[in-house]
């Protein structure tokens, strides 16, 4: 499992400084002290600063008065590689925003819940667009590690477009109203070993009118997944344990990926129900020993699975079946 987690972490969006993992930059040995870079236009200088590791980008403010405003005037791109939580806290507090992409994956929030609450408020206030937030949990203790619940301020990031969460419990939405400022611009949502209730998922889908991509990876909640969304186009469920996955009303959904379904010790199966998905083109992988399929009123039982495939092709252009299961 650790190898899979490492692979997934390498795919995470956002926070991608070109030299984020590089050592701190310093002058070449033969540098003669002449300042030629400062004569460049502000737009080009901001582009240069945005590609530096965040520690070096912040330090450019001390080079000369010409540079003083550049780091603070450029949208923040932060990756916490080689940064302790105290440094992350200073950067988030000192930069006025907006925040273009923040990638925090090296903080064990069980010991920094106060910082998590403060950072969530700053992210909401300073216009975060892309956010990767992963709790640095002990993989060896999963899934028994106590999960940290995210503050509800995460849901108030009105400018957020892409969100990836790992090793958390989703915020409790029971006391929240369905408001326009609850992630109204969110286009992509990914959750990796993140606990979420069926109600919270329903709330999340209802509050995001432009959400197109939804992914669950190594999740065992919710037990019942009911998809209702007028904007969803692609759903990925990878090693996702659920009793039922129901596509209730998703008029734009084109792809439903079911990858490496976990196998229990009993003979339980997962019911896949397709009620309203007129644009669905890809469904799979379906495993005869794991999945049962219902499209409309047509229920396809495991023993008759292969005989019933022809019923699907009129509605679904591509169906993938694991015949080795």
C-alpha positions in Angstrom: 0.0 0.0 0.0 2.8 2.4 0.8 4.1 2.1 -2.8 0.6 3.0 -4.2 0.4 6.0 -1.8 3.7 7.2 -3.0 2.6 6.9 -6.6 -0.6 8.8 -6.0 1.3 11.5 -4.2 3.4 12.0 -7.3 0.2 12.6 -9.3 -1.2 15.4 -7.1 -2.2 18.6 -8.9 -1.2 22.1 -7.8 1.7 23.5 -5.9 4.1 22.5 -8.7 7.1 24.9 -8.4 9.5 24.0 -11.2 12.4 23.9 -8.7 10.4 23.3 -5.5 12.7 20.5 -4.2 15.9 22.2 -5.2 18.4 23.5 -2.6 18.3 27.2 -1.8 19.7 29.2 -4.7 22.9 31.2 -4.4 25.2 33.3 -6.6 27.7 31.6 -9.0 31.3 31.6 -7.9 32.4 34.0 -10.7 29.5 36.5 -10.1 31.0 40.1 -10.3 28.1 41.8 -8.6 26.6 43.7 -11.5 22.8 43.7 -11.3 21.3 43.2 -14.8 18.2 41.3 -13.8 16.6 44.3 -12.1 16.4 46.1 -15.4 13.9 43.5 -16.7 10.2 44.4 -16.9 8.0 43.7 -13.8 6.0 40.9 -15.6 9.2 39.0 -16.4 10.5 39.4 -12.9 7.3 38.1 -11.4 7.5 35.1 -13.7 11.0 34.4 -12.5 10.1 34.8 -8.8 7.1 32.5 -9.2 9.4 29.7 -10.3 11.7 29.9 -7.3 11.3 27.8 -4.2 9.1 29.8 -1.9 11.9 30.5 0.6 14.0 32.1 -2.1 11.0 33.9 -3.6 10.3 35.6 -0.3 14.0 36.6 0.1 14.0 38.5 -3.2 12.3 41.3 -1.3 15.6 42.0 0.4 17.6 42.4 -2.8 16.7 46.0 -3.6 13.8 48.3 -3.6 13.1 47.3 -7.2 12.3 43.8 -6.0 10.5 44.6 -2.7 7.0 44.4 -4.1 7.4 41.5 -6.6 6.9 38.4 -4.4 3.9 40.0 -2.6 2.3 41.2 -5.8 2.5 37.8 -7.6 -0.1 35.1 -6.9 1.4 32.7 -4.3 2.5 29.2 -5.4 3.6 27.2 -2.3 4.9 23.6 -2.0 5.9 22.7 1.5 8.8 20.5 0.4 11.6 21.1 3.0 9.4 23.6 4.9 8.5 23.1 8.6 4.9 24.1 9.6 6.2 27.3 11.2 7.6 28.4 7.8 4.4 27.6 6.0 2.5 29.6 8.6 4.7 32.7 8.0 4.3 32.5 4.2 0.5 32.1 4.4 0.3 35.0 6.8 2.8 37.4 5.1 1.6 37.0 1.5 -1.4 39.2 0.8 -2.9 36.8 -1.8 -4.3 35.7 -4.0 -3.1 32.1 -3.6 -2.8 30.4 -7.0 -1.7 26.9 -5.8 -1.0 25.6 -2.3 0.4 22.1 -1.8 0.7 21.0 1.9 1.5 17.3 2.4 4.2 17.2 5.0 2.4 18.3 8.2 1.0 15.9 10.8 -2.1 17.8 11.6 -3.0 15.6 14.6 -0.3 17.7 16.3 -1.1 20.9 14.5 -4.9 21.3 14.6 -4.6 24.9 15.6 -2.5 25.7 12.5 -5.0 23.8 10.4 -7.8 26.0 11.6 -5.8 29.2 11.0 -4.6 28.1 7.6 -8.1 27.2 6.5 -9.2 30.7 7.3 -6.3 32.3 5.4 -6.9 30.1 2.4 -10.6 31.2 2.3 -9.7 34.9 2.8 -6.9 35.1 0.2 -8.5 33.5 -2.8 -7.0 30.0 -3.1 -7.6 28.4 -6.5 -5.8 25.0 -6.3 -5.4 23.2 -3.0 -3.7 19.9 -2.1 -4.1 19.2 1.6 -2.8 15.9 2.8 -2.4 14.9 6.5 1.0 13.3 7.0 -0.5 10.3 8.8 1.5 7.2 9.7 0.8 4.8 6.8 1.8 1.9 8.9 -1.1 2.6 11.3 -3.8 3.0 8.6 -6.7 2.6 8.6 -6.8 2.7 12.4 -5.1 6.2 12.7 -7.4 8.7 14.2 -8.6 11.0 11.4 -8.4 14.8 11.7 -11.6 16.6 10.9 -11.3 19.5 8.5 -12.6 22.9 9.6 -15.7 24.1 7.8 -13.6 27.2 6.6 -12.3 24.9 3.9 -15.8 25.0 2.4 -15.8 28.8 2.4 -13.0 29.0 -0.2 -15.2 30.7 -2.8 -12.4 30.9 -5.4 -11.3 27.3 -5.1 -11.4 25.4 -8.4 -9.4 22.2 -7.6 -9.3 20.4 -4.3 -7.5 17.2 -3.3 -7.8 15.9 0.3 -5.8 13.0 1.9 -6.2 11.3 5.3 -8.9 13.6 6.7 -12.5 13.5 7.8 -14.6 15.8 5.7 -16.1 18.8 7.4 -19.5 18.3 9.1 -22.0 20.1 6.9 -25.1 19.3 9.0 -25.3 22.9 10.4 -24.5 24.6 7.1 -27.0 26.1 4.7 -26.7 25.6 1.0 -25.1 29.0 0.1 -23.5 30.4 -3.0 -20.2 30.8 -1.2 -19.8 27.1 -0.5 -17.2 26.2 -3.1 -19.3 27.5 -6.0 -16.4 27.4 -8.5 -15.1 24.0 -7.6 -14.4 22.0 -10.8 -12.4 19.0 -9.5 -12.6 17.2 -6.1 -10.4 14.3 -5.1 -10.4 12.4 -1.8 -7.8 9.9 -0.8 -8.5 7.9 2.4 -10.8 10.6 3.5 -13.9 9.8 5.5 -17.2 11.4 4.3 -20.8 10.6 5.0 -23.5 10.1 2.4 -25.2 13.4 3.5 -22.0 15.4 3.2 -21.3 14.0 -0.3 -24.9 14.9 -1.3 -24.4 18.4 0.2 -21.1 18.8 -1.6 -22.5 17.9 -5.0 -25.5 20.1 -4.5 -23.3 23.2 -3.7 -21.0 22.9 -6.6 -22.8 23.8 -9.8 -19.6 23.5 -12.0 -18.1 20.4 -10.5 -17.0 18.1 -13.4 -14.5 15.6 -11.9 -14.9 13.6 -8.7 -12.5 11.0 -7.4 -12.4 8.6 -4.4 -9.2 6.7 -3.9 -8.7 4.1 -1.1 -12.0 5.2 0.6 -14.4 3.0 2.5 -17.1 5.7 3.0 -19.8 6.5 2.2 -21.5 3.1 2.0 -24.1 4.4 -0.3 -23.0 6.7 -3.1 -25.9 8.4 -4.8 -24.7 10.8 -7.6 -26.9 13.7 -8.4 -25.2 16.5 -10.3 -26.0 18.6 -13.4 -22.3 19.2 -14.1 -20.4 16.0 -13.3 -18.7 14.5 -16.4 -16.2 12.0 -14.9 -16.2 9.9 -11.7 -13.3 7.7 -10.6 -13.7 5.2 -7.8 -10.3 3.5 -7.2 -10.1 0.8 -4.5 -13.3 2.1 -3.2 -15.5 0.0 -0.9 -19.2 0.7 -1.0 -22.4 -1.3 -0.9 -24.1 0.7 -3.6 -23.2 3.2 -6.3 -26.2 4.8 -7.8 -26.1 7.2 -10.7 -29.4 8.9 -9.9 -29.4 12.0 -12.1 -26.2 13.0 -13.9 -27.2 14.3 -17.4 -23.6 15.2 -18.4 -21.8 12.2 -16.9 -19.6 10.6 -19.6 -17.2 8.3 -17.7 -17.6 6.2 -14.6 -14.3 4.4 -13.7 -14.3 1.5 -11.2 -10.7 0.4 -10.6 -9.4 -2.4 -8.4 -12.5 -2.9 -6.3 -11.5 -4.3 -2.9 -12.6 -7.9 -2.2 -14.1 -8.8 1.2 -14.0 -12.1 3.0 -17.7 -12.7 2.4 -19.6 -13.0 -0.8 -21.0 -9.5 -0.7 -21.2 -7.6 -4.0 -21.5 -4.0 -5.0 -24.7 -2.9 -6.8 -24.1 -0.4 -9.6 -27.3 1.4 -10.6 -27.6 3.6 -13.6 -30.9 5.5 -13.5 -30.3 8.7 -15.5 -27.0 9.2 -17.4 -27.9 9.7 -21.0 -24.4 10.7 -22.0 -22.6 7.9 -20.3 -20.0 6.5 -22.7 -17.5 4.6 -20.5 -18.3 2.2 -17.6 -15.7 -0.1 -16.0 -14.0 -2.2 -14.9 -16.9 -4.4 -13.9 -15.9 -7.6 -12.1 -18.5 -10.5 -12.2 -17.7 -11.7 -8.7 -17.7 -8.2 -7.2 -20.3 -6.0 -9.1 -23.9 -6.3 -10.0 -25.4 -4.0 -12.6 -28.8 -2.4 -13.0 -29.6 -0.1 -15.9 -33.0 1.4 -15.6 -35.2 -1.6 -14.7 -32.8 -4.2 -16.1 -31.0 -6.1 -13.4 -28.0 -8.1 -14.5 -27.1 -10.8 -12.0 -23.7 -12.3 -11.7 -24.4 -15.7 -13.2 -26.0 -14.2 -16.4 -23.5 -11.3 -16.7 -21.9 -12.3 -20.0 -25.2 -13.1 -21.6 -26.6 -9.7 -20.8 -23.8 -7.6 -22.1 -25.6 -6.9 -25.4 -28.3 -5.0 -23.4 -25.8 -2.4 -22.5 -24.3 -1.4 -25.8 -27.3 0.6 -26.9 -26.8 3.0 -24.0 -23.0 2.7 -23.3 -20.5 2.9 -26.0 -17.6 1.5 -24.0 -17.9 -1.1 -21.2 -14.8 -2.7 -19.6 -15.2 -6.1 -17.9 -12.5 -7.9 -15.9 -13.1 -11.5 -17.2 -10.3 -12.8 -15.1 -12.1 -12.1 -11.8 
